[in-house]
Amino acid sequence: MTLNLTIVAVYLVGMLAFGWWGKARAASSEDYLVAGRRLGPVLFTGTMAAVVLGGAATVGGVGLGYEFGLSGAWLVAAIGVGVLILSVAFAPMLARLKIYTVSQMLRLRYGRGGASHASSFVMLAYTLMLAATSTGAYASIFVVLFGWDRWLSVLVGGGIVLAYSVLGGMWSITLADMAQFLIMTVGLFALMLPLSLANAGGWSAMQERLGAEFFSWDGIGVQSIVTYFVVYTLGLLIGQDVWQRVFTARSPRVAQIGGATAGLYCIVYGVAGALIGMAARTVTADIATTDDVFAWVAQNLLPVGVGGVALAAAVAAMMSTASGAIIAASTVMRTDILPILRGEATAAEDGATAEDEAPETAAELASNRGWVLLLGAVVLGLAIVVPDVVAALTIAYDILVGGLFVAIVGGLVWKRGTGTAALWSMVVGTVGTLGTMGWLELNAAEPFEGVFANEPIYVGLAASAVVYVLLSLMTRPTDPAVLEAWRVRSRHGVGPAV
């Protein structure tokens, strides 16, 4: 056990080295926020996979395999499908835009208006809650491993994530993510999967000891599978944390091929996690909490040292999600929300691109670091003060999908969509989501039953889609000059050849 703890501790210290390494590469806001848009296929694939495969995919995926068998892979498969669709259908276009945020895309597509402003605040809330949830997840592991109080676990683990994120921004996060991707790959595929299957007696022993439902594709329930695709697949298509990784690609081709590879990797990762959970269920049926299955396998089925690598893989998955969400939140704050509060136009509203911006100053780079530090501190505070922020994250995620999805994707695929329709679809979708959630919560038998229900997101999506289509057809089309600028920029790019 001491060796396992040592391996995890060495991993944590190693993350700080990536922060210092990335600091030397971050010479401008473009370097700091999107790694200079210079990531090749290997780095891009690794960092995209790392940011989407967090604690829900790693620890949660193994737990679902333990409880439901092979069908437990559907949650992570839905994440992989989301990355695949984003990469194949939209990533080349997004990479050509050379922007920093989802809200900038809305301003470019619809022109100035409230739609982009509303999306900025929702994205900020979503990324902060996502970062706080991931921080709380790896802090919980530290509580068990090191015997620390929760607040100390949050400060130490979160402090390390915050340190390397502040130092080098996206460059540090990319380098750390690549290391985390390798640790996750080795830990899950090369160590946990074969060794846990061996301890279970192999596939034939699993078939003998587990019920047929564990080998069924729909053992988890068709409704759960549909919900995973609605929530995770659609959410990944529009999340600021994922889009910001698309912006790091050095070309549209890298964004497309690298992202598609990451999506396929996620699907295989989900199947591996489910198999590990099934192997654990074959050995014992006495684990009360499914979130404990991953740690139980690492400590009981794997040799000393190997278990440490597996635990480091779980921590790596959560840290990569947390760091990506923190820099996404700071990017939205500085790029979108501050200009709104000051009454200023953003670069996107003026038609400017990253190449058109004024030369960077040391003060601007320091400002980026300052916002990462400040919002990172907010995340740590949330993780300490509110031990369970899952309900808040669920609300933010439901608003993201139920309120914003139609306006964002509609703008990408339908040129008749208008800014007025986008704004009102956001309003109606959000009201529909929150209203349904509130009504269900008031009539629920248990606290948060309404918050975690599936119905709110369906109501929000349906209402948002109806309003978007009807108002787009009823209102004046988008200014032809805005649409032409969008067409040129989204198809041909701007500035240097891409």
C-alpha positions in Angstrom: 0.0 0.0 0.0 2.9 2.3 0.8 4.3 1.8 -2.7 0.9 2.6 -4.2 0.7 5.9 -2.3 4.3 6.7 -3.3 3.4 6.3 -7.0 0.4 8.6 -6.7 2.5 11.2 -4.9 5.2 11.1 -7.5 2.6 11.5 -10.2 1.2 14.6 -8.5 4.6 16.2 -8.2 5.3 15.4 -11.8 2.3 17.4 -12.9 4.0 20.5 -11.5 6.9 19.9 -13.9 4.6 20.1 -16.8 3.4 23.5 -15.5 6.9 24.9 -15.6 7.6 23.3 -19.0 4.4 24.9 -20.5 5.2 28.3 -19.0 8.1 28.7 -21.4 5.8 28.1 -24.4 3.1 30.5 -23.4 4.2 33.8 -24.8 0.7 35.2 -25.9 -3.0 34.8 -25.2 -3.2 32.5 -28.2 -0.5 30.3 -26.7 -2.0 30.5 -23.2 -5.7 29.9 -24.2 -5.4 27.5 -27.2 -1.8 26.3 -27.2 -1.0 28.6 -30.1 -3.3 26.5 -32.3 -0.3 24.3 -33.0 -1.2 20.8 -31.7 -0.4 18.0 -34.1 -2.4 14.7 -34.4 -0.8 12.9 -31.5 -1.0 15.7 -28.9 -4.5 16.7 -30.1 -5.8 13.1 -29.8 -4.4 12.6 -26.4 -5.6 15.9 -24.9 -9.1 15.5 -26.4 -9.5 12.0 -25.0 -8.1 13.1 -21.6 -10.5 16.1 -21.2 -13.7 14.2 -21.9 -12.8 11.0 -20.0 -13.2 12.2 -16.4 -14.3 10.5 -13.2 -17.7 9.7 -14.6 -16.1 7.7 -17.5 -13.3 6.1 -15.5 -14.6 5.4 -12.0 -18.3 5.6 -13.0 -17.8 3.4 -16.0 -16.2 0.6 -13.9 -19.0 1.0 -11.4 -21.7 0.7 -14.0 -20.0 -2.5 -15.4 -20.1 -3.9 -11.8 -23.8 -3.2 -11.5 -25.1 -3.8 -15.0 -22.4 -5.6 -17.0 -21.5 -4.9 -20.6 -24.4 -2.4 -21.0 -22.6 -0.2 -18.4 -20.3 0.8 -21.3 -23.1 2.9 -22.9 -22.4 6.0 -20.8 -18.8 6.3 -22.0 -19.9 5.2 -25.5 -22.2 8.2 -25.6 -19.3 10.4 -24.7 -17.3 8.9 -27.5 -20.1 9.3 -30.0 -20.4 12.9 -29.1 -16.7 13.5 -29.7 -17.0 11.6 -33.0 -19.9 13.7 -34.3 -18.3 16.9 -33.2 -15.0 16.0 -34.9 -16.4 14.7 -38.2 -19.2 17.2 -38.7 -18.1 20.4 -37.1 -14.5 20.5 -36.0 -13.0 21.6 -39.3 -15.4 24.5 -39.5 -14.7 25.5 -35.9 -11.0 25.3 -36.4 -11.2 27.6 -39.4 -13.0 30.3 -37.4 -10.0 30.9 -35.2 -12.0 32.0 -32.2 -11.8 31.2 -28.4 -15.3 30.6 -27.2 -18.8 29.3 -28.1 -20.3 32.7 -27.6 -17.9 34.2 -30.2 -19.3 31.7 -32.7 -22.8 32.9 -32.0 -21.8 36.5 -32.5 -20.2 35.7 -35.8 -23.1 33.6 -37.0 -26.1 35.7 -35.9 -24.5 39.2 -35.4 -24.6 41.2 -32.2 -27.4 40.4 -29.8 -28.5 38.8 -26.6 -28.1 35.2 -27.7 -24.3 35.3 -27.3 -24.5 37.2 -24.1 -26.9 34.6 -22.5 -24.7 31.7 -23.6 -21.6 33.3 -22.0 -23.2 33.2 -18.5 -24.5 29.7 -18.9 -21.1 28.5 -20.1 -19.4 30.1 -17.1 -21.7 28.4 -14.7 -21.4 25.1 -16.4 -17.5 25.1 -16.5 -17.3 26.2 -12.9 -19.6 23.4 -11.7 -17.8 20.9 -13.9 -14.4 21.9 -12.4 -15.8 21.8 -8.9 -17.3 18.3 -9.4 -14.0 16.9 -10.8 -12.0 18.5 -7.9 -14.3 17.0 -5.3 -14.0 13.6 -7.1 -10.2 13.3 -6.9 -10.2 14.9 -3.4 -12.4 12.0 -2.3 -9.8 9.6 -3.5 -7.1 11.5 -1.5 -9.2 11.2 1.6 -9.2 7.4 1.3 -5.6 7.0 0.2 -3.8 9.5 2.5 -6.3 9.8 5.3 -6.5 13.6 4.9 -9.5 15.7 5.8 -11.6 16.7 2.7 -10.6 20.4 2.8 -6.9 19.5 2.8 -7.4 17.0 0.0 -9.1 19.7 -2.1 -6.4 22.3 -1.4 -3.5 19.9 -2.2 -5.0 18.3 -5.3 -6.7 21.4 -6.5 -3.6 23.5 -5.7 -1.5 21.2 -8.0 -4.0 21.5 -10.8 -4.3 25.2 -10.4 -0.5 25.7 -10.3 0.2 24.0 -13.6 -2.8 25.6 -15.2 -1.8 29.1 -14.1 1.8 28.7 -15.1 1.4 27.7 -18.7 -2.3 27.8 -19.5 -3.3 25.4 -22.3 0.3 24.5 -23.1 0.8 23.2 -19.6 -2.6 21.5 -19.6 -1.9 19.9 -22.9 1.5 18.4 -21.7 -0.1 17.3 -18.5 -3.1 15.8 -20.4 -0.8 13.9 -22.6 1.0 12.4 -19.6 -2.4 11.7 -18.0 -3.7 10.1 -21.3 -0.7 7.7 -21.3 -1.2 6.8 -17.6 -4.9 6.2 -18.2 -4.2 4.0 -21.2 -1.5 2.0 -19.5 -3.4 1.8 -16.2 -6.7 0.7 -17.7 -5.8 -1.4 -20.8 -2.3 -2.8 -20.0 -2.8 -3.4 -16.2 -6.3 -3.3 -14.8 -8.1 -5.1 -17.7 -5.9 -8.2 -18.1 -5.1 -8.6 -14.4 -8.7 -8.2 -13.2 -9.9 -10.7 -15.9 -7.3 -13.1 -14.8 -8.3 -12.8 -11.2 -11.9 -13.4 -12.2 -10.9 -16.7 -13.9 -11.3 -15.4 -17.5 -14.3 -14.9 -19.7 -15.7 -18.5 -19.2 -15.7 -18.0 -15.4 -17.5 -14.7 -15.8 -20.2 -16.3 -18.0 -20.7 -19.1 -15.4 -21.0 -16.8 -12.4 -22.8 -13.8 -13.8 -26.4 -13.7 -15.0 -27.3 -13.4 -18.7 -28.4 -9.8 -18.1 -24.7 -8.9 -17.5 -24.0 -9.8 -21.2 -27.0 -8.0 -22.6 -26.7 -4.8 -24.6 -29.7 -3.3 -22.8 -29.3 -4.6 -19.3 -29.0 -1.0 -18.0 -32.4 -0.1 -19.6 -33.2 1.5 -22.9 -34.4 4.7 -21.2 -31.0 5.1 -19.5 -29.2 4.5 -22.8 -31.3 7.1 -24.5 -30.7 9.6 -21.7 -26.9 9.1 -21.9 -27.0 10.0 -25.6 -29.2 13.0 -25.0 -27.2 14.4 -22.1 -23.6 13.5 -22.8 -23.6 13.3 -26.6 -25.5 16.5 -27.2 -23.6 18.3 -24.3 -20.2 17.4 -25.8 -21.3 19.0 -29.1 -21.6 22.4 -27.5 -19.4 22.5 -24.4 -16.8 25.3 -24.1 -14.3 22.9 -22.5 -14.4 20.6 -25.6 -14.6 23.4 -28.2 -11.5 25.0 -26.7 -9.6 21.8 -27.4 -10.8 21.9 -31.0 -9.3 25.4 -31.3 -5.9 24.0 -30.3 -5.5 21.9 -33.5 -3.0 23.2 -36.0 -5.3 22.5 -39.0 -8.9 21.5 -39.7 -7.7 18.1 -40.8 -6.0 17.5 -37.4 -9.1 18.6 -35.6 -11.2 16.1 -37.6 -8.9 13.1 -37.7 -7.5 13.5 -34.2 -10.9 14.1 -32.7 -12.4 11.1 -34.4 -9.6 9.0 -33.2 -10.2 10.2 -29.6 -13.9 9.4 -30.0 -13.2 5.8 -31.0 -10.7 5.6 -28.1 -13.5 6.7 -25.7 -15.8 3.9 -26.9 -13.1 1.2 -26.4 -12.3 2.8 -23.1 -15.9 2.4 -22.0 -16.0 -1.3 -23.0 -12.8 -1.9 -21.0 -14.2 -0.2 -17.9 -17.4 -2.3 -18.1 -15.3 -5.5 -18.4 -13.2 -4.5 -15.3 -16.4 -3.9 -13.4 -17.8 -7.3 -14.5 -14.6 -9.0 -13.4 -14.9 -7.4 -10.0 -18.5 -8.6 -9.7 -17.4 -12.1 -10.5 -14.9 -12.0 -7.6 -17.2 -10.3 -5.1 -20.8 -9.0 -4.9 -20.3 -7.3 -1.6 -19.2 -3.8 -2.7 -22.1 -1.6 -1.5 -21.2 1.6 -3.5 -20.5 1.3 -7.2 -18.1 4.3 -7.1 -15.9 2.3 -4.8 -15.4 -0.5 -7.3 -12.4 1.1 -9.1 -10.5 1.6 -6.0 -11.4 -1.9 -4.7 -10.0 -3.5 -7.9 -6.8 -1.4 -7.6 -6.2 -2.4 -4.0 -7.4 -6.0 -4.0 -7.0 -7.5 -7.5 -3.8 -5.8 -8.6 -0.3 -6.3 -7.3 1.3 -3.6 -5.1 2.7 -0.9 -7.4 0.4 -1.9 -10.3 -2.5 -0.7 -8.1 -0.7 2.6 -7.6 -0.5 3.1 -11.4 -4.3 2.3 -11.6 -5.1 4.8 -8.9 -3.0 7.4 -10.6 -5.0 6.8 -13.8 -8.2 7.6 -12.0 -6.7 10.7 -10.5 -5.4 11.7 -13.9 -8.8 11.4 -15.5 -10.4 13.7 -13.0 -7.5 16.2 -13.0 -7.6 16.6 -16.8 -11.3 17.4 -16.7 -10.8 19.9 -13.9 -8.0 21.7 -15.5 -9.8 21.9 -18.8 -12.9 23.3 -17.2 -10.9 25.9 -15.2 -9.2 27.4 -18.3 -12.5 27.2 -20.2 -14.2 29.2 -17.4 -11.4 31.8 -17.4 -11.5 32.1 -21.2 -15.3 32.8 -21.2 -14.9 35.3 -18.3 -12.1 37.3 -20.0 -13.2 37.0 -23.6 -17.0 37.2 -23.3 -18.3 38.4 -20.0 -15.8 41.2 -19.1 -16.6 43.0 -22.4 -20.3 42.7 -21.7 -19.9 44.1 -18.2 -17.8 47.0 -19.6 -20.1 47.7 -22.5 -17.3 46.9 -25.0 -17.5 45.0 -28.3 -15.4 41.8 -28.5 -13.0 41.0 -31.2 -15.6 38.6 -32.7 -18.3 41.3 -32.9 -15.9 43.6 -34.8 -15.1 40.8 -37.2 -11.5 40.5 -35.9 -9.6 37.2 -35.6 -6.8 36.0 -33.5 -4.3 37.2 -36.2 -5.9 40.6 -36.3 -5.5 41.4 -32.6 -3.1 43.9 -31.3 0.4 42.7 -30.2 0.3 41.0 -26.9 1.6 42.7 -23.8 3.0 41.2 -20.6 0.0 42.7 -18.8 -2.5 40.9 -21.0 -0.8 37.5 -20.4 -0.7 38.3 -16.7 -4.4 39.1 -16.9 -5.1 35.6 -18.3 -3.1 34.0 -15.5 -4.9 36.1 -13.0 -8.4 35.0 -14.1 -7.3 31.3 -14.1 -6.0 31.8 -10.6 -9.1 33.7 -9.4 -11.7 31.3 -10.9 -9.6 28.3 -9.9 -9.8 29.6 -6.3 -13.6 29.9 -6.7 -13.6 26.2 -7.8 -11.6 25.1 -4.8 -13.9 27.1 -2.5 -17.0 25.5 -4.1 -15.5 22.0 -3.7 -14.8 22.7 0.0 -17.9 24.5 1.0 -20.3 22.4 -1.0 -19.2 18.8 -0.8 -21.8 17.6 -3.3 -22.1 19.9 -6.3 -23.5 17.2 -8.5 -27.0 18.8 -8.3 -25.6 22.2 -9.4 -23.7 20.5 -12.3 -26.9 18.7 -13.3 -28.8 21.9 -13.5 -26.1 23.7 -15.5 -25.8 20.7 -17.8 -29.6 20.6 -18.4 -29.7 24.3 -19.2 -26.7 23.8 -21.5 -28.4 21.1 -23.5 -32.1 22.1 -23.0 -31.5 25.8 -23.5 -28.5 26.3 -25.7 -28.1 23.2 -27.9 -30.6 24.1 -30.6 -29.4 27.7 -31.1 -25.8 26.7 -31.3 -26.1 23.6 -33.6 -28.9 25.3 -35.6 -26.5 28.2 -36.4 -24.0 25.7 -37.7 -26.3 23.7 -39.9 -29.2 26.0 -41.0 -28.5 29.3 -42.6 -32.1 30.5 -42.2 -31.8 30.5 -38.4 -31.9 34.0 -37.0 -30.5 35.8 -33.9 -34.0 36.5 -32.6 -34.9 32.9 -32.9 -31.7 31.8 -31.2 -32.3 34.1 -28.3 -35.9 33.1 -27.7 -35.1 29.4 -28.1 -32.6 29.8 -25.3 -35.1 31.6 -23.1 -37.9 29.2 -23.8 -35.7 26.1 -23.6 -34.2 27.2 -20.3 -37.6 28.1 -18.8 -39.0 24.8 -19.9 -36.1 22.9 -18.4 -36.1 24.7 -15.1 -39.9 24.9 -14.9 -40.2 21.1 -15.4 -37.4 20.5 -13.0 -39.0 22.7 -10.3 -42.4 21.1 -10.8 -41.0 17.6 -10.5 -39.0 18.6 -7.4 -42.0 20.0 -5.7 -43.9 16.7 -6.2 -40.9 14.4 -5.6 -40.8 11.9 -2.7 -37.1 12.4 -2.2 -34.9 15.6 -2.3 -33.3 16.2 -5.7 -35.5 13.6 -7.4 -36.8 16.3 -9.8 -33.3 17.7 -10.4 -32.0 14.4 -11.5 -35.0 13.5 -13.6 -34.8 13.0 -17.3 -38.0 14.9 -18.3 -36.6 18.5 -17.8 -34.0 18.2 -20.6 -36.5 16.6 -23.0 -39.0 19.4 -22.4 -36.4 22.1 -22.8 -35.0 20.6 -26.0 -38.4 20.2 -27.6 -39.6 23.7 -26.7 -36.3 25.2 -27.8 -36.5 23.5 -31.2 -40.1 24.5 -31.9 -39.4 28.1 -31.0 -36.2 28.2 -33.0 -37.7 26.9 -36.2 -41.0 28.9 -36.0 -39.3 32.3 -35.2 -36.6 31.7 -37.8 -39.3 31.4 -40.4 -41.3 34.3 -39.1 -38.6 36.9 -38.5 -36.4 38.8 -40.8 -33.4 36.7 -42.1 -29.9 37.4 -40.8 -28.2 40.4 -42.4 -26.7 39.1 -45.7 -23.4 40.8 -44.9 -23.2 38.8 -41.6 -24.1 35.6 -43.4 -21.5 36.2 -46.1 -18.8 36.9 -43.6 -19.7 33.8 -41.8 -19.7 31.7 -45.0 -16.3 32.9 -46.0 -14.8 32.5 -42.6 -16.3 29.1 -41.8 -15.4 27.6 -45.2 -12.1 29.2 -46.0 -10.7 30.5 -42.8 -8.9 33.7 -42.2 -5.4 34.9 -41.9 -2.7 32.4 -42.6 -3.5 29.3 -44.6 -5.2 26.5 -42.6 
